[in-house]
Amino acid sequence: MLNNVPASLANLLEHPGKVYPTVVAVTLIAVVVVIILHLILALLGGRAPRARKRFNWWEKLVYLGALASVSVLGVTSFYTVLRFGGMHGWWLFAHMFGAGALTAVLPLAALTWCGASRFGQSGPQAGDAAYVPRFFWLPRVMFWLFLVAGLGVMLTMLVSMLPLFGTEGLEILLDIHRYAGLLAVVALLIHFYCVLLQRAQLR
């Protein structure tokens, strides 16, 4: 089995579009399994009460908007790719609707959550022994990955609408769009899991 790994990686690099359905299935299953295993370990480890600042109504609205738009994009993309091999009809229409929502939500998410997600925070609160950061390290990493991947998703589609690329160039942009979308979904899924962990005071 290990002997097939180099061949699989070579196939991924040479034909990223063809192996995309397999990558989606393996990635999503792996993420779900890791989350379940981590949750079991967190439950066995017991609660760790920490007084973190709660979300206000605007932060909740922006976060729910990000979750909703990415959920629409993920379902319409992954389901159609795995079931039909491509996107068309009402599935494509719903995907475009989700894309418009993400275009509006992503800048708001960046402005709303970048302060709480930055590394190396300083100031009187950070020096206080009782101070607990809004997020621990993993959701911070996932937040920035989500922003970068989301920006890649948007830019590849916007650039592909310009008369700058031929067929081969558009196929490359589509592959980048697909894999950036997969990264955005995984990053936000893990971020949401981390938020739930914090709310349950398991982290």
Secondary structure, DSSP 8 states (H G I E B T S, - for coil): -GGGHHHHHHHHHH-TTTSHHHHHHHHHHHHHHHHHHHHHHHHHH-----------HHHHHHHHHHHHHHHHHHHHHHHHHHHTSS--HHHHHHHHHHHHHHHHHHHHHHHHHHHHH-SS--SHHHHSTT---SS-HHHHHHHHHHHHHHHHHHHHHHHHTSTT--HHHHHHHHHHHHHHHHHHHHHHHHHHHHHHHHHTT--
